[in-house]
Amino acid sequence: QVQLVESGGGLVQPGGSLRLSCVVSGATSDPLPVAWFRQAPGKEREGVSCINSGGDLIYYSDSVTGRFTISRDKAKNTVYLQMNNLSPEDTAVYYCATDLFPFLQFAVISGTPARDRASWGQGTQVTVSS
């Protein structure tokens, strides 16, 4: 089975930055498509960004475009999410997930949850507060 482990969350002031990491292992040595999702209390999980196996196809939700950057290190089986200019509205548990890329792409573009066939990490808390 595919295993995903997120890290890098924490408490940051508005306008600050965090870098999240997602380590993927267990199923294959080849890179997998990965997306970042987030879920705030009382809200459904929403797609934030995704990257394909080659790292050359990248999408962002409208709410994070220009502030967040997704990237990957294939040698380390790790996908990163650099988050800049954070605001309280970014407060959420952030998850990484893997699935067929078209499903991840749709979830990110539309801001909807991924389908239930996706594999998920445990999440990492991001809190943006003064």
C-alpha positions, 0 to 999 in steps of 0.5 A: 500500500502507498504510505504518505506522511506529512510534516512541517505544519505549525503556528505562524503569524499572518504574512509568514511562511511554512514549508510542508513536506509529504514523503511517499513510500510503500507501493512503487519506486516511481514517482506518483501524482500528489496533491495537497488538500486542506480541511478547516473546522466545519468545512469540507476538504478542498484541493489546494495544489497538485503535481504530476509524476514528472513534476511538469504539470502543476495546478493551484486553487484560486485561493492560493495561486501566487502564494503557494508553490508545489514542487517535488524531489524525485530522489527523496520521494518527497513533495513540498508545499511552500506557503507564503503570505499566510492568512488566518483563512489558510488555517486548516489541517493539510493533507497530501494524497495520491490518485490518478492525476486527472482526479487530483487535477479536477479536485484542485481546480474545482476546490472539491474533495478528492474521490474516495479512491485516493490514498491519504496521509495523516495530516499536519496542522497549520495555524495562522494567528497573531 
